[in-house]
């Protein structure tokens, strides 16, 4: 049993129960107001303005919170002082309620959750919160540079190179955790290298190849790949001169592909009914179809098509027929999926894997942890799956089915084409701690 039974399900005899004195509809043992009516009263008190009325733009929030399945959970949430303070501040705001108004309030998990409720109830429009946080971080990082020339260089690199390219790639999609991390790593690498130059009385303009070689050989140097990218950009735009620093690029698995483990894990997820359906489906999409965590978390019910005799899912441009019992699991997941948010129901949320915030999918971090908890290694297992599939399917078909680029599919196909001499030599040449 996932939640308590209601009074009518416990005992269907209407004469056995008292009624809530306020709404006269809730069956209960007490003659006190029911939890839903208590919740309504407390919300009206918190959301009312000086005139004692709830602003029109907050009525949908009030309706959503009072209409939850578990009013006791919302009452517990309202018992937190930070929640009450934030709601009171929002209710007391005299101007239009916007994301920018919320940005002025104390940041934290409570505000993030409240913002997601406001978005889910259409009080606020959707916003890419991860991208917004990244933009703030870049602004702070750039402003922390005391040298005007370095500040200008870092701004151009972070904003006009990385952020601009990221926005172009995103289109209408939201930023993934890996995209966010990639930009942060590159900007951090540039910052660290500029710090090293300053500590050695150097600038990008005065840095020579000998100076760079000294940095390369230093044991304390980090983010080498990202620093190499920054230096190539700096040379291209004439912030640096005559510097050469390349790092090896490898697109094949980071470890030896373990196909036996792949199939052992797949069989376990296909037949172990003690595991959560959502974890089984997510794990099988990774093991069988080499899907990234960030792709799985953003799958919606629109990616799934049900037919009388089969279930299809679209991961790229061509739908994939899901074999049984995976097809049956996806049917069950679509009908029973539910996150841990107070508001919202499966019919209202498009996500195949809803999360803890209303209107949002499960986070990449949370899903990755759940898959690790059931014995998977997402990065290694995906590499093994992609390595195996690339040896079985033409690159163009692989790209259409899995949603990867043809260029990436070709690279993986070459890696898995049977040239084990080159593969073994590459593995042997890698540096190990």
C-alpha positions as CSV (number, residue, x, y, z in Angstrom):
1,X,0.0,0.0,0.0
2,X,1.6,3.2,-1.2
3,X,-0.6,5.6,0.8
4,X,-3.3,5.5,3.5
5,X,-6.8,4.4,2.7
6,X,-9.6,7.0,2.8
7,X,-12.4,6.6,5.2
8,X,-14.9,5.3,2.6
9,X,-12.5,2.6,1.6
10,X,-11.9,1.6,5.2
11,X,-15.5,1.3,6.0
12,X,-18.2,2.1,3.4
13,X,-21.0,2.5,6.0
14,X,-21.9,6.3,5.9
15,X,-23.5,6.0,9.4
16,X,-20.2,5.0,10.9
17,X,-18.5,8.3,10.2
18,X,-18.8,11.9,11.3
19,X,-18.6,14.7,8.7
20,X,-16.3,17.7,8.6
21,X,-18.2,20.6,10.0
22,X,-16.8,23.0,7.3
23,X,-17.1,21.1,4.0
24,X,-19.7,18.5,5.2
25,X,-18.2,16.0,2.7
26,X,-15.1,14.5,4.4
27,X,-15.8,11.3,6.3
28,X,-13.9,11.1,9.6
29,X,-14.0,10.0,13.2
30,X,-13.6,13.5,14.5
31,X,-16.0,16.5,14.4
32,X,-13.0,18.9,13.9
33,X,-12.3,20.4,10.5
34,X,-10.8,18.0,8.1
35,X,-7.2,18.3,6.9
36,X,-8.2,19.7,3.6
37,X,-10.3,22.5,5.2
38,X,-7.5,23.3,7.6
39,X,-5.1,23.4,4.7
40,X,-7.5,25.8,2.9
41,X,-7.7,28.1,5.9
42,X,-3.9,28.2,6.4
43,X,-3.2,28.9,2.7
44,X,-5.8,31.7,2.6
45,X,-4.1,33.3,5.6
46,X,-0.7,33.0,4.0
47,X,-1.6,34.1,0.5
48,X,-4.0,36.9,1.3
49,X,-2.9,40.5,0.9
50,X,-3.7,43.5,3.1
51,X,-7.3,43.5,2.0
52,X,-7.7,39.9,3.0
53,X,-8.1,38.6,-0.5
54,X,-5.9,36.3,-2.6
55,X,-4.4,38.0,-5.7
56,X,-5.9,36.7,-8.9
57,X,-2.5,35.3,-10.1
58,X,-2.2,33.2,-6.9
59,X,-5.6,31.6,-7.1
60,X,-4.4,28.8,-9.3
61,X,-1.6,28.1,-6.7
62,X,-4.2,28.1,-3.9
63,X,-6.4,25.7,-5.9
64,X,-3.5,23.3,-6.8
65,X,-2.2,23.1,-3.2
66,X,-5.7,22.6,-1.7
67,X,-6.5,20.0,-4.3
68,X,-3.6,17.7,-3.6
69,X,-4.1,14.0,-3.0
70,X,-2.4,14.1,0.4
71,X,-3.3,17.4,2.2
72,X,-1.4,16.1,5.3
73,X,1.9,16.2,3.3
74,X,1.2,19.8,2.2
75,X,0.4,20.8,5.8
76,X,3.7,19.3,6.9
77,X,5.4,21.4,4.2
78,X,3.6,24.5,5.3
79,X,4.8,23.9,8.9
80,X,8.3,24.9,7.9
81,X,9.1,28.5,8.7
82,X,11.0,29.1,5.5
83,X,8.0,28.1,3.4
84,X,5.6,30.3,5.3
85,X,8.0,33.3,5.0
86,X,8.4,32.8,1.3
87,X,4.7,32.5,0.7
88,X,4.1,35.7,2.8
89,X,6.7,37.6,0.8
90,X,5.1,36.5,-2.5
91,X,1.6,37.4,-1.3
92,X,2.8,40.8,-0.1
93,X,4.4,41.7,-3.4
94,X,2.5,44.5,-5.0
95,X,3.8,44.2,-8.5
96,X,3.5,41.4,-11.0
97,X,5.0,38.1,-9.8
98,X,7.9,37.2,-12.0
99,X,11.0,34.9,-11.9
100,X,13.1,38.1,-11.3
101,X,11.0,38.8,-8.2
102,X,11.8,35.3,-6.9
103,X,15.4,35.8,-7.7
104,X,15.6,38.5,-5.1
105,X,14.4,36.1,-2.3
106,X,16.8,33.9,-0.3
107,X,18.0,31.1,-2.6
108,X,17.8,27.4,-1.6
109,X,15.8,24.2,-2.0
110,X,12.7,25.7,-0.5
111,X,12.6,28.5,-3.1
112,X,13.4,26.1,-5.9
113,X,10.5,23.9,-5.0
114,X,8.1,26.8,-4.6
115,X,9.2,28.1,-8.0
116,X,8.5,24.7,-9.6
117,X,5.0,24.7,-8.1
118,X,4.4,28.2,-9.5
119,X,5.5,27.1,-12.9
120,X,3.4,23.9,-12.7
121,X,0.3,25.9,-11.8
122,X,1.0,28.4,-14.7
123,X,1.6,31.3,-12.3
124,X,5.0,31.6,-13.8
125,X,6.3,30.6,-17.3
126,X,8.8,27.8,-17.6
127,X,12.5,28.8,-17.3
128,X,15.7,26.9,-17.8
129,X,16.9,27.1,-14.2
130,X,20.1,25.3,-14.8
131,X,21.0,27.7,-17.6
132,X,20.1,30.7,-15.4
133,X,22.3,29.4,-12.6
134,X,25.2,28.8,-15.1
135,X,24.8,32.4,-16.3
136,X,25.0,33.7,-12.8
137,X,28.0,31.6,-12.0
138,X,29.8,32.9,-15.1
139,X,29.0,36.5,-14.3
140,X,30.5,36.1,-10.8
141,X,33.5,34.2,-12.1
142,X,34.3,36.9,-14.7
143,X,33.7,39.8,-12.2
144,X,36.2,38.2,-9.8
145,X,39.0,38.8,-12.2
146,X,40.8,42.0,-11.0
147,X,42.8,42.5,-14.3
148,X,40.6,44.3,-16.9
149,X,42.3,42.5,-19.8
150,X,41.8,39.1,-18.2
151,X,38.2,39.9,-17.4
152,X,37.5,40.8,-21.0
153,X,39.2,37.7,-22.3
154,X,37.4,35.4,-19.9
155,X,34.1,37.1,-20.7
156,X,34.5,36.6,-24.4
157,X,35.5,32.9,-23.9
158,X,32.7,32.1,-21.4
159,X,29.9,34.1,-22.8
160,X,30.5,34.7,-26.5
161,X,32.0,31.2,-27.1
162,X,30.6,28.7,-24.7
163,X,27.2,30.2,-23.7
164,X,26.4,31.3,-27.2
165,X,27.1,27.9,-28.6
166,X,25.2,26.2,-25.8
167,X,22.1,28.4,-26.5
168,X,22.3,27.5,-30.2
169,X,22.4,23.8,-29.4
170,X,19.5,24.0,-26.9
171,X,16.9,25.5,-29.1
172,X,13.7,25.0,-27.0
173,X,15.3,22.3,-24.8
174,X,16.6,22.8,-21.3
175,X,20.2,22.5,-20.3
176,X,21.3,19.1,-19.1
177,X,23.7,18.4,-16.2
178,X,26.5,17.3,-18.6
179,X,26.1,20.5,-20.7
180,X,26.3,22.6,-17.6
181,X,29.3,20.7,-16.3
182,X,31.1,20.9,-19.6
183,X,30.9,24.7,-19.7
184,X,31.9,25.1,-16.0
185,X,34.9,22.8,-16.5
186,X,36.1,24.8,-19.5
187,X,35.6,28.2,-17.8
188,X,37.3,26.8,-14.6
189,X,40.2,25.6,-16.7
190,X,40.7,29.0,-18.3
191,X,40.5,30.7,-14.9
192,X,43.1,28.3,-13.4
193,X,45.5,28.9,-16.3
194,X,45.1,32.6,-16.0
195,X,45.8,32.3,-12.3
196,X,49.0,30.3,-13.1
197,X,50.1,32.9,-15.5
198,X,49.6,35.7,-13.0
199,X,51.5,33.7,-10.3
200,X,54.4,33.4,-12.7
201,X,54.4,37.1,-13.8
202,X,53.0,36.2,-17.2
203,X,50.0,37.0,-19.4
204,X,48.5,35.2,-22.4
205,X,50.3,37.7,-24.6
206,X,53.7,37.1,-23.1
207,X,53.4,33.3,-22.5
208,X,55.8,31.3,-24.6
209,X,55.8,27.6,-25.6
210,X,58.5,27.0,-23.0
211,X,56.3,28.5,-20.3
212,X,53.4,26.4,-21.5
213,X,55.6,23.2,-21.5
214,X,56.5,24.1,-17.9
215,X,52.8,24.2,-17.0
216,X,52.1,20.9,-18.9
217,X,54.8,19.0,-17.0
218,X,53.7,20.4,-13.6
219,X,52.1,17.7,-11.4
220,X,49.6,20.2,-10.1
221,X,48.1,21.1,-13.5
222,X,44.5,20.0,-14.0
223,X,41.7,20.2,-16.6
224,X,44.3,19.6,-19.3
225,X,41.9,18.9,-22.1
226,X,39.8,22.0,-21.3
227,X,43.0,24.1,-21.0
228,X,44.1,22.9,-24.4
229,X,40.7,24.1,-25.8
230,X,41.1,27.5,-24.2
231,X,44.6,27.9,-25.6
232,X,43.5,27.0,-29.1
233,X,40.7,29.6,-28.8
234,X,43.1,32.2,-27.4
235,X,45.6,31.7,-30.3
236,X,42.7,31.8,-32.9
237,X,41.6,35.2,-31.5
238,X,45.1,36.5,-31.1
239,X,45.1,36.7,-27.3
240,X,48.1,34.3,-27.3
241,X,50.7,33.6,-29.9
242,X,52.6,30.5,-31.1
243,X,51.3,28.2,-28.4
244,X,50.7,24.5,-29.3
245,X,49.0,22.1,-26.9
246,X,47.0,19.1,-28.1
247,X,45.6,16.3,-26.0
248,X,44.5,12.8,-27.3
249,X,40.8,12.4,-28.1
250,X,39.2,9.0,-27.8
251,X,35.6,8.2,-28.4
252,X,35.6,4.5,-27.6
253,X,34.9,2.9,-24.2
254,X,36.9,4.0,-21.3
255,X,37.3,0.4,-20.1
256,X,37.2,-3.0,-21.6
257,X,33.6,-3.8,-22.9
258,X,32.0,-6.4,-20.6
259,X,29.2,-7.8,-22.8
260,X,28.6,-10.7,-20.4
261,X,27.8,-8.3,-17.5
262,X,25.6,-6.3,-19.9
263,X,23.4,-9.3,-20.6
264,X,23.4,-10.5,-17.0
265,X,22.2,-7.1,-15.9
266,X,19.6,-6.9,-18.7
267,X,18.2,-10.3,-17.8
268,X,17.9,-9.3,-14.2
269,X,16.1,-6.1,-15.0
270,X,13.8,-7.9,-17.4
271,X,12.6,-10.5,-14.8
272,X,13.2,-9.1,-11.3
273,X,9.8,-7.9,-10.2
274,X,11.1,-6.7,-6.8
275,X,12.7,-3.7,-8.5
276,X,10.8,-0.5,-9.2
277,X,9.3,-0.4,-12.8
278,X,10.9,3.0,-13.4
279,X,14.3,1.8,-12.5
280,X,14.0,-1.3,-14.6
281,X,12.8,0.6,-17.7
282,X,15.6,3.3,-17.3
283,X,18.2,0.7,-16.8
284,X,17.1,-1.3,-19.9
285,X,17.1,1.8,-22.1
286,X,20.7,2.3,-21.0
287,X,21.8,-1.3,-21.4
288,X,19.9,-2.3,-24.5
289,X,19.8,1.0,-26.4
290,X,22.9,2.9,-25.1
291,X,20.8,5.9,-23.9
292,X,22.5,8.7,-21.9
293,X,21.1,9.5,-18.4
294,X,20.3,13.0,-19.6
295,X,18.3,11.6,-22.5
296,X,16.3,9.1,-20.4
297,X,15.3,11.7,-17.8
298,X,13.8,13.9,-20.6
299,X,11.7,11.2,-22.3
300,X,8.0,12.0,-22.3
301,X,4.9,10.0,-23.0
302,X,4.9,11.4,-26.5
303,X,8.0,9.4,-27.2
304,X,6.0,6.2,-26.7
305,X,3.4,4.7,-29.1
306,X,1.1,1.9,-28.1
307,X,-0.3,-0.5,-30.7
308,X,-2.5,-3.6,-30.2
309,X,0.4,-6.0,-30.5
310,X,3.5,-3.9,-29.7
311,X,5.0,-0.9,-28.0
312,X,7.3,1.5,-29.8
313,X,9.6,4.2,-28.4
314,X,11.3,7.0,-30.5
315,X,14.8,7.7,-29.3
316,X,16.1,9.2,-32.6
317,X,14.2,9.7,-35.8
318,X,13.1,6.1,-36.2
319,X,10.8,4.3,-33.7
320,X,12.1,1.2,-32.0
321,X,9.9,-1.9,-31.4
322,X,10.3,-2.8,-27.7
323,X,10.4,-6.5,-27.0
324,X,8.5,-8.1,-24.2
325,X,8.5,-8.0,-21.3
326,X,10.1,-4.5,-21.7
327,X,7.0,-3.3,-23.7
328,X,4.7,-4.4,-20.9
329,X,6.9,-2.6,-18.4
330,X,6.7,0.7,-20.4
331,X,2.9,0.3,-20.6
332,X,2.8,-0.1,-16.8
333,X,5.1,2.8,-16.3
334,X,3.0,5.2,-18.4
335,X,-0.1,4.4,-16.4
336,X,1.4,4.3,-12.9
337,X,4.3,6.9,-13.1
338,X,4.3,9.4,-10.3
339,X,7.1,11.5,-8.9
340,X,7.3,12.7,-5.3
341,X,5.9,16.2,-5.9
342,X,2.9,17.4,-3.7
343,X,1.1,18.7,-6.8
344,X,0.5,17.3,-10.2
345,X,-0.8,13.9,-11.4
346,X,0.4,11.6,-14.2
347,X,-2.3,12.9,-16.5
348,X,-0.9,16.5,-16.1
349,X,2.9,15.7,-16.4
350,X,4.4,14.6,-19.7
351,X,7.5,13.1,-18.2
352,X,8.0,9.3,-18.4
353,X,10.2,9.7,-15.3
354,X,8.7,12.5,-13.2
355,X,10.7,14.0,-10.3
356,X,10.3,15.6,-7.0
357,X,9.5,19.0,-8.3
358,X,6.1,19.6,-9.9
359,X,6.2,19.7,-13.7
360,X,9.8,18.5,-13.9
361,X,11.4,15.2,-14.7
362,X,13.7,13.3,-12.3
363,X,17.1,14.9,-12.2
364,X,20.1,13.3,-14.0
365,X,21.9,13.0,-10.6
366,X,19.0,11.2,-9.0
367,X,18.4,8.8,-11.8
368,X,22.1,8.0,-12.0
369,X,22.2,7.3,-8.3
370,X,19.1,5.0,-8.6
371,X,20.7,3.0,-11.3
372,X,24.0,2.7,-9.3
373,X,21.9,1.5,-6.4
374,X,20.6,-1.5,-8.5
375,X,24.1,-2.4,-9.6
376,X,24.6,-0.5,-12.8
377,X,27.6,1.7,-13.8
378,X,25.9,4.1,-16.2
379,X,28.9,5.5,-18.0
380,X,30.7,2.1,-18.5
381,X,27.5,0.2,-19.2
382,X,26.4,2.7,-21.9
383,X,29.9,2.5,-23.5
384,X,29.6,-1.3,-23.6
385,X,26.1,-1.1,-25.1
386,X,27.2,1.4,-27.8
387,X,30.4,-0.5,-28.5
388,X,28.3,-3.7,-29.1
389,X,25.5,-2.1,-31.1
390,X,28.0,-0.3,-33.3
391,X,29.4,-3.7,-34.3
392,X,26.0,-5.0,-35.3
393,X,24.3,-2.1,-37.1
394,X,25.2,0.2,-40.0
395,X,26.2,3.7,-38.7
396,X,23.2,5.4,-40.4
397,X,20.7,3.0,-38.8
398,X,22.4,3.3,-35.4
399,X,22.2,7.1,-35.6
400,X,18.5,7.0,-36.6
401,X,17.5,4.6,-33.9
402,X,19.5,5.9,-30.9
403,X,19.4,9.6,-31.6
404,X,23.2,10.1,-32.0
405,X,25.0,11.9,-34.9
406,X,26.2,9.9,-37.8
407,X,29.7,11.1,-37.1
408,X,29.6,9.6,-33.6
409,X,28.1,6.4,-34.9
410,X,30.9,6.0,-37.5
411,X,33.5,6.6,-34.9
412,X,32.1,3.9,-32.6
413,X,31.6,1.6,-35.5
414,X,35.3,1.9,-36.4
415,X,36.2,1.3,-32.7
416,X,34.2,-1.9,-32.7
417,X,35.1,-3.1,-36.2
418,X,37.4,-5.8,-35.0
419,X,40.7,-3.9,-35.2
420,X,41.6,-5.1,-31.7
421,X,45.3,-4.4,-32.2
422,X,44.7,-0.7,-32.4
423,X,42.2,-0.8,-29.6
424,X,44.5,-2.7,-27.3
425,X,47.4,-0.4,-28.1
426,X,45.2,2.6,-27.2
427,X,44.2,1.1,-23.9
428,X,47.8,0.3,-23.1
429,X,48.9,3.8,-23.9
430,X,46.5,5.5,-21.5
431,X,47.8,6.9,-18.2
432,X,46.6,5.1,-15.1
433,X,46.8,6.6,-11.6
